[in-house]
């Protein structure tokens, strides 16, 4: 977990950063680092919905962010409400939960090992593509897994020129073929 500016400074010396964090604050910091330091960040994650002891939904993602690609905020993988909730002190969070303003901030989300391994394996393939050119064609911006259906989809996203992280004003331009 990113604990300080020293941690971020250490990451500035990396060629690529692999990210698999459960909290939005470190994800947002790594997202910004990808653009301010021009370091590709490969963000991966999985989430599951369990109801009545059964998995009713399961999804995963591998998103590569950095110059020339839409950021995690544009993809919707950084939730402003979650950022706010994570930044609250324990007493303030408890008061807001009691009053109904914060819900589910402390609910643990289960991870299921075989699905996480699948997502991590694809993230490693992305890493190999970046550092060696492994694979043919362009790297996808995002791969989305649906574990219930057993599918993986390759996603693209048009850039948001008004995004304060990756927008045109900050040098974002979709690469041309």
N, C-alpha and C positions, 0 to 999 in steps of 0.2 A: 504494500500500500504506500502511496506517496505520502510522506509525512512532512516534507519541508521543501524549501527552495533548493536545498542542497541535493535532494533526490532528483528534482527536475534538472538541475545543472549536470548531474552525472549522466542523465539520459541524453543530454545534448551531444555527448560524444559517441552515441550509438549510430549505426548505419540504418537499423530498422528496430522498431520496438514491437514486441508481441504483448497484447493486452487482454487479460481475462479477469476483469474486476467486477464485483457484485454491486458496487456503489457508484453513484452518479458523479460525485465530486472528483475522484481520481480519473474516471472516464473523461470528464470534461477537461481536466488538466492535460491529459494525454492528447485529447483531440486538439486542443489549442497548440500544444507542443509540435504536433505534426505540421502545422502551418507556419508557426513562428521560427522553427528551426529547420524546416524543410526535411523532416525525417518521416518516412512512411511509418504509420502505425497500423498494425493488423489487429483489429478488435474482434474478439469472438465472445460468444455467449450462448447460453441455452436457458430456457424457461419452461416450466411445466405447470399445469393446473391439475390439482388433485381434488376430486369431489367424491365423497363417500368411499374413500379408499381406492378409487380408480383414477388413472390418468385420463383426463378428458381432453387435454390439449398439451401439445409439446412442440416447441419450435427452437430453432437454433439459427445462428447467423455468423458469417465471417465477412467483415467489412474492412476494406483497406482504404485509409484516409491519408491525405497529404496533398501537396501541391498538384493541381490538375484534377482533383477528385472532390466530390461533395463531402462535407464533414458529417460527423455523427449527429450533430444538431439538425442538419437538413434531412437526414434519414429518419429522424424522430427517435434516436436512441439515447438522447439526453433529455430527461424530463425536468423542466424547471421546478415543478412542485417537489419532486424527489430531491433536487439540489437544495431547495429551501429546507425541507424536512431534515436532511442529513446535517445541515449546518446549525440546526437548533441545539441548544443545550438540553441536557436530560430533563431538568425541571420544566423548562419552557415547553418541550415536546409533550411531557406528561400532562401539563395543563391544557394544551391545545387538543390532545387526544381525548381527554375527559370532556372538553367542551364540544367535541365533534368536528373540529377543524382539521385534524390530521387523522387519517385512517390507514391502518396496515403498515405503518412505517417500521415496525419492529417484527413483522411477521416473516419468519425464515422461509425462503423459497427452496424447495428440494432440487437437488441435482441428481441426475441418473447417469452413472458412469459410462455405459456403452454409447449413449448419445453424446456425452461430452467428449469422448474419445473420437467420435466421428467428426465433430466440429474442429477439434484440435488438429486432427490429421489434415483436414482441408486447409487450415491456417498454416501448417508447416509447408504444404504445397505452394501456398501463396508466398511464403518466405523464400522458398527455393526459387520461385519465379523471379522474385525481386533481385536476389543476390547472384543468381547464375544464368538467368534467362530461360530456365527450365520451362518446358511447355511451349505450345504454339499459340500464336495470336495474343490478343490483349488479355490482361488479367481482368476478371470481372470486378466491378465496383463493389458488389455485394452478392453473396450467396445466401439464400434463405432456405432453411430446412423445415419441413413439416414432418415430424416424426410419426404422427398418427397415419398420414397417407403414405409415408415412405417416399417423399419427393424432395428434390433439391431444385430450386429455381435460381437462375442467373438474373440479377436485377441491375438496372441502370436508373439514373436519376438526373434530370436536368438540373444544372446548377442554379442557385438562387443568387442573383447579382446583388441583393441587399443583405445577404448574410454577413454578419460582423466577423465571422471566423474565416470562411472560405470564399466570400463574395468577390466579384470582379474588382472591387475597390482594394482588396487585399491580394491581388495577383491571381485570382482563380480564373483559369481558362480551360475549357474542355480541350484535351489534346485532339489534333486533327490527324486523320490517317494519311 
